[in-house]
Amino acid sequence: MSQEIYDRGLEIRKSVLGAEYVENALKNKDDFTGPLQDLVTEYCWGWAWGRKELSKRDRSLINLAMISILNRQHELRVHVKGAIRNGVTKEEIREVLLQVGIYGGIPCAVDSFRTAKDALAELDKEKA
């Protein structure tokens, strides 16, 4: 593992997902889940998200579409909040999910809209 890439990944992961969320995930890692947390932090966040060719905002838009089509609703909830932190608007999230409906299927879009709406409501409560 590259400590430099891991550290960059940890910084990016916290900035997108929220420090509390990431610290909780890391605090709860054990012998079984620890290697996965390290993999996610180093490769997903440090290596892929740490590349300069796409902005965090663009990566968020891509992730929303892919995670929706894969029907990973828990991850979608987290990434909707991250997308907002990265400057994506509610309207842009809606447009991505409409596109998901065309290319991934209407049931997929229906579930994703439901999840996104809940995540956005949670963000609004946090701000209040």
C-alpha positions, 0 to 999 in steps of 0.5 A, a space after each residue: 500500500 502506498 501511504 501517499 495514495 492512502 492519505 490522499 484517498 482519506 482526505 478525498 473520501 472525507 471531503 466527499 462523504 463527510 468526515 463523520 461517516 468515514 471516521 465511523 467506517 474506519 472506527 468499526 473496521 476489524 480483521 475481516 473488514 479492515 482490508 476492504 476499508 484500506 482498499 476502498 480508501 487507497 484505490 477508489 478514493 486515492 487512486 481513482 478519485 485522486 486523478 486530476 483528469 476529472 473533477 470531483 463534481 464530474 466523478 459524482 455525476 458518473 457515480 450517481 448513474 453507475 450506482 443507480 444502474 447497479 441498484 446499490 441504494 445504500 451507496 446511492 444515498 451516500 453518494 447523493 450527499 457527496 454529490 451535493 458537497 461536490 457542487 452538483 445541484 438537485 436539478 442535475 441529480 434529477 437529470 442523471 436519474 432520468 437518464 438512468 431511467 432511459 438506459 438502465 430501466 424505469 424500475 431502477 430510476 424509481 428506486 433511485 429517485 426515492 433514495 435520492 429524495 430521502 438523502 436530500 431530505 436528510 441533508 436539509 434536516 442537517 442544515 436546519 
